[in-house]
Each structure stands twice: as C-alpha cells, then as structure tokens.
Amino acid sequence: MLSKDTIDQIREERNSLERALQKARKELDRAPDELLQYRSSKKGGFFYYSMPRGTRKKTYLGKKKLNKAIAIAQRDYDILFTKIGNAYLEQLNSLLSFIEKNNIDDAYDGLIAARKTLVCPLLKTAAIKKQEFETAEYQGKSISGETVAFKTDRNEVVRSKSEVLIANKLNFRGIPYKYERPVEICGFIVHPDFSVWNASKNKVVYWEHFGMMDDPQYCKNAIQRINQYESAGYKLGSDIIYTFESSQNRLTPAIIEHMIDAYCV
C-alpha cells in the first residue's frame, strides 16, 4: 500500500538516524563525567557550574570555561538522544522488515485471473490505480484551426514542438501520461499540459510547460495559473512541476530528462 517513494523516505530516515547515533556514541566516549548545574542571572542569562559526581563541590564555569558547560550539556543531550533514538531505530527496522515481507497489494494482485473477476478489492492496489489512469476516457481541449498543431510519436496532436519533446520522452521511457486531461481546481476546470503517472509515488503528477515567456500577457496568465495551483494546495515537486522557455531560452532534451528523472519516476 505504501508507495516506493514513501518506503525510500523511511529507509533514508533510518539511515540518517543510524549515522546520528554513531556520531553520538563517538562523542560520548570522550565526554566529561561531571554534572552540570545552572542558575538564572538578573540580566536574563545563566551562571553555569560543574560538579564531580558524588560530591557537592561546585566549580563556576565562566566565559573561559564555557566550553566545559557546553560539553556536559551536549553529553546529557546525547545520552537522551541515544536512548530515544535506539528505540525509534528498532521500530523503523521492524517496520521496514514487515513492509519488505508483506505487501497488502499482494492480497489482490496475487489472485489468479479467475478469482479476480469475482473479488472487489477493499483497497485499490497500485496496479489498479495505474490501470484506471491509463484507461480513463476524457475530453481534452480542442485545438482550433488557427493554432499550429504538432504530432507526437503516439499520433497525438499537441500545441508546440516542446510539448512533442516532452510527450515523446515520456512515451520512450514507458511512463503513462495524458495530454490536457481536465482537472477541477478551486471550482474551475483547467487542463494541465501533462498528467503523468509517477510509479514511485503511486499518484499523478501534473506538468505545466510555459513556452512563451517573452509575451507579457502570456507571462501574466502563467503566473495566475501557478497561483491557482498554489491556492489549491498543489505542492511544487510533489504534485506539480513547471518548465519554462522563451525565444532566447529553449527547453532542451537534457532539461526534460532531468525533470522526468527527478519528478516522474
């Protein structure tokens, strides 16, 4: 049920925690053994004192000895961090181990075809969501006779050479997409240039290409469209991506490949 992207994020959090715990252990090996006490000053700061364990003898840690107070405070933090971190790490490892051995989608995807026809899955699997995206019918925007039309490798009619490049790159990579599929945003119907199925996130990512940024009115409309997406809660890089070009700065195949690798797979 969890997407590959989510599982990768859990693994990265686990790895980051392991590195932090390793650093804490090294710091604790050379940390001072004294206790730290402090009291507030009338000027709003603090006075710090060190105290050997098992005694009540305090040593004032002034500015010249403040590093000692820092080291003791850091040690106490590292001890608490290590205690909580080890417990958290154990839970993350257990979760990842469970996920790797158990995929809830297998309850339906693992059925033979004869049984699948009889069963209604309680949760849509990644395969079902992808199939629904690929097979859903929709009415895109019409392209008027006044607009120069271009055709993709899938024989789709699009509005620019750059859109041909984007469509063909997605198609070549085997990434499902829809051209100008309607989407309702804040009560309005808009037609993102591309709706792309991101397999690692198990969701649709929208791709808007703004190709006439030297035109002031076009640029103004582009900003309004971007603000619409922002107001509707679409997150840049997660839910939607943008590419831009002007007559002096063209969209290149390398940029398209980068956008696909970063946000569409």
N, C-alpha and C positions, 0 to 999 in steps of 0.2 A: 504493500500500500504506500509506503514511503517512497518518494522519488529518489533516483540515483543521486541527484544534486543534494537532497537533504541528507542522505546517508554519508555522502562525501563530506558534508559540513560537520556531521557528528564525528567522523574519523579525524578531521582536522582539529576539532576541539579537543579530542582525546590526545592527539599528538602534541598539541600546544601545552596541554596540562602536564603531560609526561616530561616535556622539556623544562617547564617551570618547576616541577617537583625535583628534578635532577639538580637544577640550579640552587634550590632551597637547601637540599642536602649538603651540597658543597659549602654553602655559606654557613650552615650550622656547624660544620666540622671545625671551623676556625672562629666561631662566635665567642664573645666573652661570657663568663659564667655568672657575673654579678646580677643582682636585681636592680631595677630602676624605680625610683620614686620621683614625684614632682609635686610642686605646689604652685598655685597661681600668684602672679605678681600684681601689685596695684596698678601697674601700667598696662595690664592686659596680656602680658606674656607668661612664661613659665620659668621656674627655677628647677633644675634637674639635679638629682643626687644618685650616686651609685652606692650599693650596699652589698658586701660579700654575703653569700648565703650562710645562715646560721648565726649571724651577728646583727646587732642593731647599729653598728657604726656606719655613719653616712659620710660620703665624700662629695663635696659640692663640685659639680661639673660646669665650670664657667665656659666662656667663649672658647678658650684654648683647649678645653677638654670636651667640647660639644660632640666631637666625633665619637666619643665613648658612649654618650647617651644615644646617638643615632644607631650605633652598632647593637646596643642592648635592645632598643625598641624594634629594630629590624629582626633581631633574633626571636623576640616574642611573637612578632607577626609571622615569621617563617614557620615557627612551631605550630601555630594555629592553622596557617595555610596548609601545611603538610598534613595535619590531622584531617581537615575537611577535604583537602584535595585527594588524599588516598581513598577516602570513602566514595567521593564523586567519581574517581577514576575506575574504581571497582564496578560501579553502576554502569558507566559508559561501556566498559568492556563486556559486561553481561548483556547490555542492550545490543551491541554490535554483533556479539556471538549469536544471540537469538535471531536477529534480523538475517544474518547470513545463512542460518539453518532453516528459517521459516519465512516464507513469503505468502502473505494472505491471498495474493492473486492466484497462487497455485491451486487454491480450493476450487476455483472455476476453470482456470486455464488448463489444469491438468486433467480435466474430464475428457473422455472420448467424445467425438462429434455426436454420436447417438444420444448421449446423456445431455450434452449442452443444449440440444434443441428442446429438452424438457425442463430445463432449470432456468429460473430467473435469479441472477446473482444479486445478493443483498448489497454488495458494493461494486461499483464499476471498476473493472481492472484497467491497468494501463493500456492493455491491448484493445479493450472495448472503447475506451476514450479516444484512442488514436483512430480506430476504425470509424467511429461516429464523426470525427473531424474530417476524415478523408471522404466519407460518403455523403455527408450532409449537402443537400442542394440549397442554392441561394441565388438571389438575383443581384448581380453587381451593377455598378453604374454603367450607363450606356455611353459609348464613345461616339460623339457626333461626327458628321462628315467633314466638319471644319478642322477637326483635330487630326494631326498626322498620326497614324497608327503603326505600331511595330508588332512583330510576332515573335513569340518565344519558341523554344525547342518543343514545347508541348502544344504549339499552334494556338496559344492564347494571344489575344490582342491586348497590348498594353500601350501606355502613352508616351514612353520615352526609351531611348537606347539604354539608359542607365537601368531602367526597370527590366529591360531584356537581360542585361548582365546579371542583375540580382536573381531574377527568376531562373535563368539557366544555371547559375551556380548552385542554387538550392536544389534544383532538379538533378544536376550532376552528382551532388552529394547524397541524393536519396532522401532529402528532408521534405516531408509533406508541407505544402503551403496552399493558400487560397489567395487569389488576387481580388482586391477590393471587395472583400466579404463584408456585408453591413454589420455594424456593431452599434448598440444603443449606449450613448454616453450622456448622462445628465438630462435625459428626456429627448435627446436629439439622435438621429441616425447619422453616423459617419461611416466612411469607407476607408479604413486603413489600407495603404498600398498593398501590404502583405500581412496575412495571418499565418504564422509559422508554428508548426508543431515541434516543441522542444522536448525530446525524449527524456533527457536527464531530469528535467523539472516536471515532466508529465503534465504539461499545460501549453496553452497557446501564448506565443509572444508576438506582439504586433510590431511591424516595421514600417515606419513612415519615411519616405525619401522626398526631400525638398530640393528640387533640381533647378530652381530659377531664382536663386537668392540675390541676383543683382537687380531684380524687379522690386521696387519699393512696395507696391501693393501686394505682390506675392509674398514678400517677406513679412509684411504686416499680418496677412492671413495665416502664414505659417506659425507666427508667434501666438496668435489667437487659438489655433488648433492645439499647439503644445500646452497652452494654459488650460484648455478644456480637459485634456488628459490628466494634467496635474490635479485639477479640481475634482476629477472623478476618482482620484486615488491611484492612478496608474504609476507604478514606480519605474523610473528610468533604469534600464539594465536588467530588470526583473520581469516587468510586464510589457514594456515597450522600448524600442530603440529608434534612433533617428540617424539618418545620413543626410548630408547637405552638399550641394555643389553650385557653382556659378560658371559663367562663361570662361573665367580665368582659372578656376579650380575645379577640375573634373573629378567625378567619382571613378576610382581606379579598381581593377580586379583585386589588387592586393588589399585595399580597404574592405572590399566586400568579403573576401576570405577571412580577414581579421574579425569582422562583425559576426560572421557565421560561427567561427571557432569560439568566440567569446560569449555569444548570447543565444545561439540557435541549436546547439547540440548538447 
